[in-house]
Amino acid sequence: MKRFAIYGFLGSNMELIFTGLSSLLKGEFNLKGSVSLWMFFVYGLAVVYLEPLYHRIKDFPLLFRGICYCLMIYFIELNLGLFFINVLNIKPWYYEHGLYFLNVIRLDYAPIWAVVGILFEFVYKTLIKLNIGQGKNA
């Protein structure tokens, strides 16, 4: 549960920073970022999806691991995006610009998601070294 919360906070803040910096591309110098509170739970799911994936691919080359993380993130983004839209009738994210698929996946974000996956490895290994979310610290 602790790692779920840590991933949720890190991911949400990462998105807030990304959207804030992206405002510069629109000529908006206020660096206003935004993130849905739903994203806390989405990013928290790294415990369920990315941790087990890490253990299966950790011995493979960096590029391969980045591609695997990107594909897993796309899988999560597609399924949760369609769930939010079709079941809950909400749109925590909805892409209308760039190269997108079903308005829930930005294909041109592939390199970003690959890097996020590799950064996840560092965070995960650090949390394990600190014994966070294991045994009595769960």
Backbone as ProteinMPNN parsed JSONL, in Angstrom:
{"seq_chain_A": "MKRFAIYGFLGSNMELIFTGLSSLLKGEFNLKGSVSLWMFFVYGLAVVYLEPLYHRIKDFPLLFRGICYCLMIYFIELNLGLFFINVLNIKPWYYEHGLYFLNVIRLDYAPIWAVVGILFEFVYKTLIKLNIGQGKNA", "coords_chain_A": {"N_chain_A": [[0.824, -1.204, 0.0], [1.999, 1.207, 0.72], [3.875, 1.61, -1.331], [2.139, 1.839, -3.486], [0.929, 4.304, -2.892], [3.189, 5.965, -3.012], [3.983, 5.672, -5.716], [1.667, 6.71, -6.856], [1.697, 9.414, -5.97], [4.208, 10.274, -7.034], [3.831, 9.832, -9.806], [1.574, 11.463, -10.366], [2.591, 13.989, -9.726], [4.692, 14.086, -11.549], [3.227, 14.202, -13.927], [1.928, 16.641, -13.54], [4.102, 18.421, -13.595], [5.006, 17.892, -16.214], [2.78, 18.713, -17.788], [2.715, 21.37, -17.049], [5.209, 22.341, -17.994], [4.769, 21.816, -20.668], [3.022, 23.795, -21.354], [4.574, 25.875, -22.111], [5.151, 25.391, -24.774], [2.894, 26.265, -25.968], [3.144, 28.892, -25.739], [2.493, 29.906, -23.295], [3.499, 31.33, -20.483], [2.982, 31.018, -17.834], [3.284, 28.519, -16.828], [1.284, 26.723, -16.087], [0.083, 23.762, -14.898], [-1.806, 20.667, -15.05], [-3.679, 18.003, -13.563], [-5.684, 15.14, -13.187], [-7.307, 13.948, -10.263], [-7.88, 11.285, -10.391], [-5.663, 10.208, -11.555], [-3.817, 9.666, -9.604], [-4.529, 7.142, -8.636], [-4.276, 5.679, -10.973], [-1.494, 5.883, -11.56], [-0.588, 4.7, -9.242], [-1.06, 2.051, -9.739], [1.246, 0.97, -10.691], [2.376, -0.753, -8.915], [0.971, -3.097, -9.319], [1.253, -3.677, -12.067], [3.791, -2.783, -13.201], [5.831, -3.514, -11.378], [5.82, -6.445, -11.305], [6.437, -6.834, -14.025], [8.986, -5.718, -14.188], [10.514, -7.649, -12.795], [10.454, -9.729, -14.59], [11.848, -8.78, -16.806], [14.234, -7.619, -16.073], [16.874, -8.431, -16.598], [17.32, -8.012, -19.236], [18.434, -6.049, -22.119], [18.648, -2.425, -21.873], [17.182, -0.889, -23.841], [15.283, -2.754, -24.752], [13.88, -3.195, -22.363], [12.819, -0.627, -21.963], [11.056, -0.472, -24.15], [9.294, -2.535, -23.463], [8.18, -1.502, -21.071], [6.917, 0.77, -22.113], [4.98, -0.427, -23.797], [3.465, -1.788, -21.848], [2.506, 0.362, -20.361], [0.982, 1.616, -22.333], [-0.954, -0.396, -22.644], [-2.22, -0.298, -20.138], [-3.074, 2.377, -20.182], [-4.813, 2.375, -22.397], [-6.838, 0.492, -21.648], [-7.768, 1.486, -19.121], [-8.406, 4.096, -19.877], [-10.515, 3.68, -21.735], [-12.286, 2.402, -19.999], [-12.822, 4.475, -18.126], [-14.094, 6.308, -19.852], [-16.246, 4.825, -21.077], [-17.564, 3.447, -18.994], [-17.569, 4.96, -16.565], [-18.119, 7.39, -17.607], [-16.39, 9.597, -17.752], [-13.506, 11.669, -18.435], [-10.491, 11.527, -17.63], [-8.149, 11.836, -19.028], [-7.829, 12.767, -22.409], [-7.009, 12.61, -25.551], [-6.61, 14.855, -28.215], [-4.872, 15.929, -29.925], [-1.795, 15.562, -31.727], [-0.366, 12.32, -32.449], [-2.665, 10.052, -31.969], [-4.564, 7.294, -30.521], [-7.788, 6.14, -30.423], [-8.324, 8.27, -28.784], [-7.216, 7.912, -26.271], [-4.609, 7.073, -26.094], [-1.455, 8.41, -26.696], [0.53, 8.018, -29.289], [2.878, 9.226, -30.03], [4.071, 9.706, -27.642], [5.604, 7.585, -26.942], [8.525, 7.437, -26.565], [8.727, 8.941, -24.204], [7.229, 7.437, -22.348], [8.785, 5.136, -22.329], [11.13, 6.069, -21.115], [10.048, 6.855, -18.66], [9.381, 4.337, -17.673], [11.954, 3.213, -17.307], [12.937, 4.977, -15.395], [11.163, 4.31, -13.396], [12.211, 1.831, -12.604], [14.48, 2.588, -11.139], [13.263, 3.969, -8.987], [11.705, 1.904, -7.886], [13.7, -0.017, -7.13], [15.046, 1.508, -5.249], [13.047, 1.872, -3.289], [12.747, -0.764, -2.467], [15.306, -1.28, -1.418], [15.186, 0.427, 0.754], [13.368, -0.894, 2.191], [10.635, -0.347, 1.97], [7.221, -0.797, 2.017], [7.24, -3.504, 2.413], [6.858, -6.464, 4.318], [6.727, -5.638, 7.719], [6.641, -2.974, 7.114], [4.675, -2.576, 5.252]], "CA_chain_A": [[0.0, 0.0, 0.0], [2.871, 2.386, 0.75], [4.448, 1.834, -2.659], [1.033, 2.332, -4.303], [0.807, 5.74, -2.613], [4.388, 6.652, -3.516], [3.865, 5.73, -7.179], [0.576, 7.634, -7.161], [2.177, 10.794, -5.787], [5.269, 10.568, -8.001], [3.253, 9.912, -11.148], [0.72, 12.651, -10.469], [3.458, 15.171, -9.761], [5.394, 14.047, -12.833], [2.28, 14.696, -14.928], [1.725, 18.066, -13.284], [5.292, 19.114, -14.115], [5.01, 17.736, -17.669], [1.768, 19.588, -18.399], [3.141, 22.753, -16.811], [6.271, 22.671, -18.948], [4.188, 21.773, -22.015], [2.336, 25.06, -21.623], [5.543, 26.745, -22.792], [5.027, 25.165, -26.213], [1.733, 27.044, -26.408], [3.448, 30.294, -25.489], [1.95, 30.291, -21.992], [4.643, 31.368, -19.577], [2.563, 30.843, -16.441], [3.633, 27.137, -16.475], [0.142, 26.114, -15.422], [-0.083, 22.344, -15.167], [-3.053, 20.099, -14.531], [-3.73, 16.547, -13.433], [-6.899, 14.65, -12.546], [-7.05, 13.149, -9.062], [-7.942, 9.881, -10.795], [-4.34, 9.761, -11.978], [-3.132, 9.112, -8.432], [-4.823, 5.708, -8.619], [-3.707, 5.097, -12.195], [-0.048, 5.73, -11.368], [-0.388, 3.749, -8.153], [-1.134, 0.694, -10.273], [2.588, 0.469, -11.017], [2.601, -1.877, -8.007], [0.334, -4.278, -9.892], [1.675, -3.964, -13.439], [5.196, -2.556, -13.528], [6.738, -4.285, -10.516], [6.007, -7.807, -11.83], [7.113, -6.754, -15.318], [10.407, -5.492, -13.905], [11.156, -8.914, -12.419], [10.552, -10.593, -15.774], [12.695, -8.221, -17.873], [15.356, -6.867, -15.493], [18.171, -8.86, -17.125], [17.378, -7.709, -20.664], [19.038, -4.738, -22.416], [17.895, -1.218, -21.53], [16.231, -0.535, -24.896], [14.198, -3.735, -24.707], [13.081, -2.912, -21.163], [12.063, 0.597, -22.227], [9.95, -0.819, -25.053], [8.327, -3.32, -22.673], [7.452, -0.585, -20.184], [6.047, 1.59, -22.953], [3.84, -1.25, -24.207], [2.626, -2.036, -20.675], [1.831, 1.618, -20.037], [-0.067, 1.765, -23.348], [-1.999, -1.358, -22.301], [-2.945, 0.268, -18.996], [-3.704, 3.622, -20.621], [-5.925, 2.025, -23.277], [-7.926, -0.149, -20.908], [-8.353, 2.396, -18.136], [-9.01, 5.214, -20.598], [-11.818, 3.242, -22.249], [-13.133, 2.169, -18.827], [-13.278, 5.774, -17.628], [-15.013, 6.918, -20.817], [-17.439, 4.024, -21.363], [-18.254, 2.979, -17.789], [-17.768, 6.053, -15.61], [-18.502, 8.58, -18.378], [-15.48, 10.7, -17.44], [-12.309, 11.697, -19.277], [-9.33, 12.074, -16.925], [-7.275, 12.263, -20.132], [-8.517, 12.595, -23.69], [-6.105, 13.228, -26.516], [-7.18, 15.348, -29.469], [-3.759, 16.474, -30.7], [-0.7, 14.614, -31.867], [-0.68, 11.012, -33.022], [-3.374, 9.358, -30.902], [-5.392, 6.135, -30.832], [-9.028, 6.131, -29.642], [-8.26, 9.429, -27.892], [-6.71, 7.56, -24.942], [-3.176, 6.782, -26.174], [-0.643, 9.255, -27.578], [1.599, 7.176, -29.822], [4.123, 9.993, -30.065], [4.638, 9.736, -26.296], [6.317, 6.322, -26.702], [9.833, 7.616, -25.908], [8.521, 9.443, -22.84], [6.811, 6.316, -21.507], [9.937, 4.241, -22.174], [11.998, 6.691, -20.104], [9.336, 6.75, -17.379], [9.551, 2.959, -17.225], [13.323, 3.033, -16.817], [13.002, 5.723, -14.13], [10.426, 3.503, -12.429], [13.129, 0.82, -12.067], [15.299, 3.236, -10.111], [12.4, 4.224, -7.831], [11.352, 0.613, -7.297], [14.87, -0.591, -6.46], [15.308, 2.341, -4.07], [12.037, 1.544, -2.285], [13.065, -2.098, -1.942], [16.496, -1.127, -0.562], [14.749, 1.092, 1.98], [12.389, -1.795, 2.796], [9.335, 0.334, 2.007], [6.132, -1.577, 1.455], [7.501, -4.931, 2.59], [6.767, -6.965, 5.689], [6.131, -4.745, 8.716], [6.528, -1.629, 6.544], [3.722, -2.614, 4.135]], "C_chain_A": [[0.869, 1.27, 0.0], [3.447, 2.672, -0.627], [3.374, 2.321, -3.623], [0.915, 3.848, -4.136], [2.003, 6.513, -3.167], [4.327, 6.774, -5.03], [2.772, 6.707, -7.595], [1.008, 9.083, -7.055], [3.248, 11.163, -6.812], [4.703, 10.744, -9.406], [2.408, 11.151, -11.344], [1.555, 13.92, -10.544], [4.272, 15.236, -11.046], [4.493, 14.611, -13.935], [2.028, 16.19, -14.766], [2.894, 18.884, -13.832], [5.313, 19.058, -15.638], [4.0, 18.673, -18.328], [2.106, 21.057, -18.176], [4.211, 23.189, -17.788], [5.75, 22.676, -20.384], [3.466, 23.065, -22.364], [3.271, 26.05, -22.309], [5.447, 26.606, -24.307], [3.851, 25.932, -26.81], [1.959, 28.536, -26.201], [2.901, 30.814, -24.177], [3.075, 30.208, -20.96], [4.257, 31.257, -18.104], [2.863, 29.429, -15.926], [2.513, 26.418, -15.724], [-0.005, 24.663, -15.861], [-1.404, 21.85, -14.609], [-2.941, 18.578, -14.493], [-5.039, 16.193, -12.727], [-6.517, 13.852, -11.301], [-7.149, 11.653, -9.347], [-6.558, 9.339, -11.11], [-3.512, 9.227, -10.81], [-3.302, 7.593, -8.409], [-4.235, 5.002, -9.837], [-2.211, 4.868, -12.019], [0.271, 4.76, -10.233], [-0.4, 2.302, -8.621], [0.213, 0.149, -10.736], [2.934, -0.719, -10.126], [2.107, -3.172, -8.655], [0.936, -4.665, -11.239], [3.179, -3.841, -13.68], [6.163, -3.336, -12.645], [6.909, -5.72, -11.021], [6.721, -7.818, -13.185], [8.614, -6.569, -15.12], [11.123, -6.813, -13.621], [11.315, -9.863, -13.608], [11.576, -10.094, -16.785], [13.984, -7.587, -17.369], [16.719, -7.238, -16.065], [18.332, -8.593, -18.622], [18.016, -6.337, -20.888], [18.073, -3.579, -22.15], [16.832, -0.874, -22.571], [15.036, -1.478, -24.894], [13.281, -3.466, -23.517], [12.233, -1.664, -21.368], [10.867, 0.338, -23.123], [8.881, -1.596, -24.3], [7.514, -2.425, -21.747], [6.475, 0.268, -20.98], [4.799, 0.803, -23.353], [2.905, -1.535, -23.036], [1.854, -0.773, -20.303], [0.725, 1.894, -21.05], [-1.239, 0.828, -23.058], [-2.874, -0.815, -21.168], [-3.726, 1.503, -19.432], [-4.927, 3.336, -21.496], [-7.099, 1.484, -22.477], [-8.573, 0.769, -19.885], [-9.015, 3.589, -18.813], [-10.388, 4.857, -21.122], [-12.79, 2.942, -21.111], [-13.691, 3.49, -18.299], [-14.326, 6.379, -18.553], [-16.323, 6.14, -20.905], [-18.222, 3.589, -20.13], [-18.564, 4.132, -16.834], [-18.193, 7.358, -16.273], [-17.689, 9.817, -17.977], [-14.25, 10.594, -18.34], [-11.141, 12.318, -18.51], [-8.229, 12.492, -17.891], [-8.015, 11.933, -21.419], [-7.715, 13.35, -24.733], [-6.833, 13.621, -27.8], [-6.108, 15.931, -30.38], [-2.653, 15.43, -30.753], [-1.188, 13.324, -32.504], [-1.333, 10.165, -31.938], [-4.2, 8.196, -31.434], [-6.571, 6.126, -29.874], [-9.076, 7.24, -28.587], [-7.714, 9.121, -26.497], [-5.227, 7.194, -24.929], [-2.531, 7.77, -27.129], [0.546, 8.429, -28.032], [2.931, 7.908, -29.859], [4.743, 10.172, -28.676], [5.455, 8.477, -25.983], [7.689, 6.526, -26.052], [9.708, 8.094, -24.459], [8.158, 8.287, -21.914], [7.941, 5.314, -21.311], [10.877, 4.773, -21.092], [11.349, 6.614, -18.725], [9.483, 5.337, -16.816], [10.932, 2.699, -16.65], [13.514, 3.787, -15.497], [12.265, 4.975, -13.018], [11.348, 2.459, -11.785], [13.964, 1.394, -10.927], [14.482, 3.458, -8.839], [12.091, 2.909, -7.119], [12.525, 0.014, -6.521], [15.225, 0.198, -5.201], [14.323, 2.016, -2.953], [12.312, 0.182, -1.659], [14.279, -2.025, -1.015], [16.135, -0.504, 0.775], [13.707, 0.27, 2.736], [11.015, -1.135, 2.946], [8.294, -0.521, 1.3], [6.34, -3.074, 1.55], [7.359, -5.291, 4.061], [6.053, -6.007, 6.62], [5.93, -3.335, 8.178], [5.495, -1.546, 5.43], [2.638, -1.604, 4.244]], "O_chain_A": [[0.526, 2.27, -0.631], [3.508, 3.826, -1.052], [3.663, 3.139, -4.497], [0.813, 4.582, -5.118], [1.838, 7.597, -3.727], [4.587, 7.845, -5.578], [2.928, 7.444, -8.568], [0.723, 9.89, -7.94], [3.201, 12.247, -7.394], [5.054, 11.691, -10.11], [2.51, 11.819, -12.372], [1.262, 14.819, -11.332], [4.514, 16.321, -11.575], [4.939, 15.398, -14.771], [1.926, 16.917, -15.754], [2.688, 19.922, -14.461], [5.603, 20.062, -16.289], [4.319, 19.347, -19.308], [1.811, 21.896, -19.027], [4.135, 24.282, -18.35], [6.227, 23.444, -21.22], [3.313, 23.395, -23.54], [2.818, 26.958, -23.006], [5.636, 27.577, -25.04], [3.821, 26.21, -28.008], [1.069, 29.346, -26.457], [2.847, 32.025, -23.96], [3.536, 29.119, -20.62], [5.11, 31.387, -17.226], [2.717, 29.161, -14.734], [2.77, 25.605, -14.835], [-0.194, 24.374, -17.043], [-2.042, 22.524, -13.8], [-2.217, 17.962, -15.275], [-5.446, 16.87, -11.782], [-5.503, 13.155, -11.3], [-6.566, 10.843, -8.626], [-6.305, 8.144, -10.952], [-2.603, 8.422, -11.013], [-2.342, 6.853, -8.191], [-3.756, 3.872, -9.743], [-1.714, 3.778, -12.299], [1.292, 4.074, -10.27], [0.182, 1.43, -7.976], [0.308, -1.013, -11.131], [3.696, -1.597, -10.531], [2.754, -4.214, -8.548], [1.109, -5.85, -11.523], [3.774, -4.718, -14.305], [7.21, -3.777, -13.12], [8.043, -6.179, -11.156], [7.52, -8.713, -13.458], [9.417, -7.196, -15.811], [12.208, -7.063, -14.147], [12.214, -10.704, -13.619], [12.123, -10.89, -17.548], [14.758, -7.063, -18.17], [17.639, -6.421, -16.018], [19.368, -8.916, -19.204], [18.128, -5.547, -19.95], [16.853, -3.738, -22.197], [15.689, -0.595, -22.209], [13.895, -1.033, -25.022], [12.057, -3.504, -23.644], [11.061, -1.641, -20.992], [9.782, 0.87, -22.884], [7.689, -1.344, -24.479], [6.296, -2.573, -21.649], [5.333, 0.463, -20.563], [3.685, 1.316, -23.255], [1.686, -1.528, -23.204], [0.672, -0.845, -19.966], [-0.354, 2.353, -20.676], [-2.396, 1.222, -23.212], [-4.103, -0.868, -21.233], [-4.898, 1.657, -19.09], [-5.96, 3.988, -21.348], [-8.225, 1.963, -22.614], [-9.799, 0.826, -19.792], [-10.069, 4.046, -18.372], [-11.331, 5.635, -20.974], [-13.987, 3.199, -21.237], [-14.892, 3.608, -18.054], [-15.336, 6.906, -18.086], [-17.399, 6.733, -20.817], [-19.432, 3.382, -20.217], [-19.69, 4.261, -16.354], [-18.579, 8.312, -15.598], [-18.219, 10.923, -17.876], [-13.994, 9.545, -18.932], [-10.825, 13.492, -18.705], [-7.46, 13.407, -17.597], [-8.737, 10.939, -21.499], [-7.742, 14.58, -24.788], [-7.569, 12.828, -28.386], [-6.408, 16.378, -31.486], [-2.592, 14.528, -29.917], [-2.297, 13.26, -33.033], [-0.641, 9.616, -31.08], [-4.498, 8.116, -32.626], [-6.388, 6.108, -28.657], [-9.808, 7.13, -27.604], [-7.747, 9.989, -25.625], [-4.648, 7.021, -23.856], [-3.006, 7.951, -28.25], [1.464, 8.169, -27.253], [3.989, 7.291, -29.734], [5.832, 10.734, -28.556], [5.945, 8.327, -24.864], [7.995, 5.848, -25.071], [10.492, 7.697, -23.597], [8.712, 8.168, -20.821], [8.05, 4.706, -20.246], [11.361, 4.013, -20.254], [12.025, 6.34, -17.734], [9.688, 5.166, -15.614], [11.066, 2.037, -15.621], [14.178, 3.29, -14.587], [12.677, 4.997, -11.858], [11.283, 2.227, -10.578], [14.13, 0.762, -9.883], [14.952, 3.168, -7.739], [12.202, 2.815, -5.896], [12.359, -0.414, -5.38], [15.656, -0.38, -4.203], [14.719, 1.897, -1.793], [12.13, 0.0, -0.455], [14.283, -2.638, 0.052], [16.705, -0.857, 1.807], [13.224, 0.684, 3.79], [10.323, -1.35, 3.941], [8.463, -0.914, 0.146], [5.685, -3.837, 0.84], [7.705, -4.5, 4.939], [4.918, -5.604, 6.361], [5.132, -2.575, 8.726], [5.44, -0.539, 4.725], [1.773, -1.53, 3.371]]}, "name": "protein", "num_of_chains": 1, "seq": "MKRFAIYGFLGSNMELIFTGLSSLLKGEFNLKGSVSLWMFFVYGLAVVYLEPLYHRIKDFPLLFRGICYCLMIYFIELNLGLFFINVLNIKPWYYEHGLYFLNVIRLDYAPIWAVVGILFEFVYKTLIKLNIGQGKNA"}
